[in-house]
Amino acid sequence: MADQETIFYIEDVAQRLRRNVVYSIGIGNAGHLGGSMSISDVVAALYFYKMKFDPKDLEKPDRDRFVMSKGHAALTQYAALTELGIYSQEQLRTTKSLHSVFQGHPDYKKTRGLEAGTGSLGQGLSVGLGMALALKAQKVDSMVYVVVGDGEQNEGQIWEAAMAASNFSVDNLVAILDKNGLQASGAVKDVFDVPNIAEKWTAFGWNVIEIDGHDVEEIVNALDATDQKNGRPTMIVAHTIKGKGVSFAENNPGFHNMPLTQELYDQALLDIERKF
């Protein structure tokens, strides 16, 4: 269990990730601000607390794997890799530029430290399942963490992977649902509602833990609970706020993927700095 000093440290890192996301979007460029901000606390806890991940040895065989299935939130992952010292702030500011190591969606062939190319929604959980099965077959004691989106629950392949993971008792697989209630075109409940989501995952044979996805203590406790293997994969339903930490973007579907003016860019950084 993490002590209070560790909790404060992860909270600080999460704010640095949010700041890095704004840096990576820049001024006048469209960027997925909302969904990157909502998952920042979880990503900070994964990289800076939970995962076996050595930034100096990215190919270490027994490393834990992280797949950002909701690939449009890759900016948060890029932010973390930069904070870990794998990339520079200068590289971060080239995001989505031609030949940049940071593309709009994850490309593991361009970006060292990524495990998979994602962004075609619904596929990342299947990729993570394959990794988890391979690690088990090789008797490697490592975990696979997959972040999936709220609107992504509309995809049929998510539920195929859910059934398969349960059927094969893949207890080294942890999915984290960024449940912020919004998707690209509006509220999930209005676009394609998937109600009773925790009960659905339970019915598919998964351990389910529901948390406040911005409460770092709840996040780390949930991640630590997954250490207790019981032959079932785990789904952590993280209730979050899209655009968390940026006043004009919170709960605003318009900032799913929206350019920032100079004024909005400055406001975003000001909002984030106030939380340090």
N, C-alpha and C positions, 0 to 999 in steps of 0.2 A: 504494500500500500504506500502511495506517495505521501511524503511529508509536506507540510505547508510551504516550505521553501521551494520544493519542486513544483508545487502547484503555481506559485507566483512566477516561477521561471517560465513555465509553459505558457501562462497567460501573457507574459511579456513577449515571448517568441511569437505567439499568435498575432499580436499587434504588429510586430515587425513583418510578418508574412502579409498582413493586410496592406501595410505601407508599400511593400515590394510589389504587390499586385497593382496598386495605383501607378507606381513607377513603370511597370511593364506595359500598362495600357497607354500611358502618355496622353498627349493632347491632340484631339482631332481624329483619333483612331478608335474604331469600334472594338470593344473588349468585353468579355463576360465577367463583369464586375459582381453582379448579384450572387450567382452561384459559387463564385470563388470566395466571397466574403463569408457566406453561410457555413462553409466547411473548413474555414481556417483554423478554428480551435481544435477540431479533430485531427487535421493534418499536422498541426504542431505537436499534439500528444503522440501521434504515431512516430514521427521522425525524431523527436527530441526526448522521448520517454520510453516508448514501448518497443519499437522494432530493433532487431539485430540488423544494423545497417552501418557499415564502415565507409565513410566518404573517401577513405584512402585506398579502399579495395572493393570496388563496385562489383566485382565478379566473384566475390567470396561464396563458395558453394553453399554454406549453411546460413546465408543471409535470409532474413524475412523478405517477402515480396509484397509490393504495394501496386495495385492496379487502380487507376482513376477511370472507372468505367464511364462516368459522366465527364467525358473528355474535354468538354468546353470549360471545365473548372481547372484545367491544367495550369493556369496561371498561379494557383496556390502551390502546386507541386514545384513549379519552376522557382517560386519564391523560397520554398524550403531548401531546394538544392543550392540556391545562391547563399542562403544563410549558413548552410553547412560548409561553404567554402569551395564547392565543386565548380561554381561559376562566379563570374564577377558582376558587379552592379552594371558595368558597361555593357556586358552581354545581355543582361536582363532588359535593359532599355532598348534592345533591338528586337524584342518579341514581335513576331508576325511579319518581320521584314524578310525580303528575299535573302536566302542563304543563311538566315539566323539559325542558331542551334535550338531556339525556342519558337516552335510553330504554333498556330492557332489551336491545334489539337495535338495530343502527344504523339511523337514519332520517335520510337526507341532507337531507330537507326541514326537519327541526328543528335539525340540528346542522351548522353551518358548518364546513367542513374535511373532511367526509366526501364520498366519491364515489358511494356506492350504498347502498341499503337492502338488508340481507342478514339471514340467520338461518334462512331456509328452506334447509336444507343441500343442497349440490350445485349451487347456482345461481351462486355468486359467480365461479367460474372462467369460466363463459360470459360473465358481465358484463365481466370483465376482458379476455377475448378480444375482445369487441366494441369495447372502448375501444382496445385495441392495434391492431386492424385500422383503426379510424377515424383514429388518429394516423398510421399509415402512409399511408393514403389522402390525408391532408392534408399529408404530408411534414413532420410535426412530429417532431423528434428527442427523444422522451420515452419513458420506460419505464413499464410497468404491473406492479405487484407485487401478488400475490394470496396471502394466507395461507389455507391449507385445513387441515382437521382430519383426524385419524387415522381416526375413525369415519366421517367424511365420504367416505372412499374407498369406502364401501358404496353410494354414490349413482351411478346410471347416468349422470346428466348430467355428472358429472365426466369420465367416459371419452369421452363425445361431444365435450366441449370439448377434451380431450386430442388426439383424432384430428384435429379441425378445425384446431387450432393448428399441429400438425405439417404437415398437408396444405397450409396456406396460408403456411408458413414464417414464422411470427410470432415473430421473434427479439427483439422488444422486450417480450416477455411473460415474467415470472419468477414461478413459483409456489413457495411455501415450505410444505412439509408439516410441521406441528407433530406430530411422531411421538412422542407420549408414551405410547402403548400402552393408553390407557384411553378409554372413551366413557361416556355418561351412565349406562348400566346395567351396566357392568363392564369387564373386559378385552376389548380388540378381538378377540384371538385366540379368546375364548370366545363372543362375541356374533355376529360375522360376520367371520371371519378373511380378510384380504387379504394373503397371504404374498408374499415376494420383491418387495416394493413398488418398490425401485429398479430391478430388472430389468424390471418391468412398464412403468414409465415410459420406460425405455430402448427397450423393444420398441415403444412408441407413438411413437417418433421424437423424443424429447426428450433434450437434454443433461441428465445427472443428476450432481449433486454431493452427496455425503453428508458431514454435519458433526455435531459436537457442538453442539447448539443453545443451549448455555449457555457456550460458549467464544467470547468476543467476537472474538478474533483469527481464529478459523476462520469466524465469521459474516461479518466484513467482507471477508476474502479471497475467500469464495465469492461475495459480492455484487459485488466488483470483477471477478471472473472473468467475470461475465455481460456486462461491457462489450465483450468480444470477440464480435461478432456473426458467426454462421456459418450463418444461415438456419434455425436451429432454436430453439424456445422452451426454457427451462431450468427444471428442477425441482430445488430444493434440499431434500433430505430432512434435516430437522433433528431429530436424536434428542434428546428432551427428557424432563423429569420433570414430570408433572402436579403442580401445587401447589408448584413449585420455590421454595425460600426460606422456606417456612412449615412448621415441623416437623410439625404434626398433619395437614397436607394433602398432603404429598408422597406420591405413589403411592397416594393414597386416593380411590377413585371416589366415596366418600360426599360429597366436597367438590367434585363437579362443579357443583352448585348447592345450597348449603346456607346457612341463616342462621348468623350468628355471635352467640354469646352475648358478654356483656361480657368474660368470661374469655378466650374464644377471640380476640376482637378485640384485647385487650391483648397476648396471646401472639404473635399474628401481627405486630403492630407491633414487639414486642421482638425477634423473630427477624430481621426485616428490618433493624432498626437495628444489630444486631450485625455486619452485613455491610458497613456503611459504613466 
